[in-house]
Amino acid sequence: MFLADAADGGGSGQPDLIVTAISWLPTSPVTGNAVTFSATIKNQGTAATPSGVIHGVSFSVDGTQVNWSDTNTSSLAAGASITLTANNGPGGSSTWTATSGTHTILANVDDTNLIAESNESNNTLSSSMTVGSGLPDLIVTGISWSPSSPVAGNAVTFSATIKNQGTAATPSGVIHGVEFRVDGVQVNWSDNNTASLAAGASETLTANGGPTGSSTWTATSGTHTILATVDDVNRIAESNESNNTLTASMTVGSSQTQVLLNPGFESGNVNWVATAGVITNSTSRTPRSGAWYAWLNGYGSAHTDSLYQQIIVPSSATSATLTFYLKIDTAETTTTTAFDTLQVQIRNSANTVLATLATYSNLNKSTVYVQKSFDVTAYKGQTIRVYFLGIEDSSLQTSFLIDDTAVTIQ
């Protein structure tokens, strides 16, 4: 009896807790939202509530308890108010998953009667909440283009991956449009998808039209900003109309030109000047691609083979690169002496050697074709010969096999 009197305030009055307001976040929930409830409680009694005792609030939706607040143990003075927010619930969650319709929210302070009050029958307040059916919310999550590494002059096709992060599907039969801009200028759009997109689902849309009727953009060299905007003309009502864009950076290289003719020898013995039998489709050896290749030496006796093509490296070139694939097989067994050699040279139109780019030998034998690459930008504005010179000694063959050559100009 003595303890009860102490909780009562020792006869000097008692607290009286009421709920004066109920609130929730989000304030206008839609189906699927995680709703957090809060209640403002007031002590309208004549004594403070006891310190160290839970000032609990239970929250019910349509008569079913969904959450509660049970963390506040501070004394509440007579006449004072405090707002308490749900922090737990029967399932361990502090939120309620909204369902569409109109609901009755009931907040009950001191629901387990931990605090003796002067009036134990006025602890509840109810409020009406309307939950909307939800709206879609379209965003762009990715931008891509084809070709993936464009160079100047390429016809580039843009695509955008869009996602519906809203709580409702988009309407069927309405265009789900995406606009594409390059450096702020509209270049293309996608406007042929009218299928409903479920909440949480994604899809990729590809440009199919544009201001000039083209679904592609002609690439220009440099770095560009690509902007994709979904629902760009606001055909679809969304819960958020300000998050429909995404940007990406694209670098377009300068255009490339390959200037060697018959670079893979597939046209046979044309365009190149070669020793008899060098350009071949013999099945005694294998090409890297196609059926034809260049086979220098391989006689097992003293022999010299040559292969060259004369080209002009444009004076406007910013870079020029010689590439080819080389495979070497040999009957030589030494691991120290280069008996048979292949020199890769640059010569002028008078056949004077300007540079020997590399020398390979029987010591470089391989079982597969290996690509070789050389910078020949130094010869821009000149007429040069790309020259291969194979020299074999008097015994034990070494075959130098060349395929898929190129001189690439930028």
Secondary structure, 3 states (H helix, E strand, C coil): CHHHHHHCCCCCCCCCEEEEEEEEECCCCECCCEEEEEEEEEECCCCCCCCCCCCCEEEEECCEEEEEECCCCCCCCCCCEEEEECCECCCCCCCEECCCEEEEEEEEECCCCCCCCCCCCCCEEEEEEEEECCCCCEEEEEEEEECCCCECCCEEEEEEEEEECCCCCCCCCCCCCEEEEECCEEEEEECCCCCCCCCCCEEEEECCECCCCCCCEECCCEEEEEEEEECCCCCCCCCCCCCCEEEEEEEEECCCEECCCCCCCCCCCCCCEECCCCEECCCCCCCCCCCCEEEEECCCCCEEEEEEEEEECCCCCCCEEEEEEEEEEECCCCCCCCCCEEEEEEEECCCCEEEEEEEEEHHHCCCCCEEEEEECHHHCCCEEEEEEEEEECCCCCEEEEEEEEEEEEC
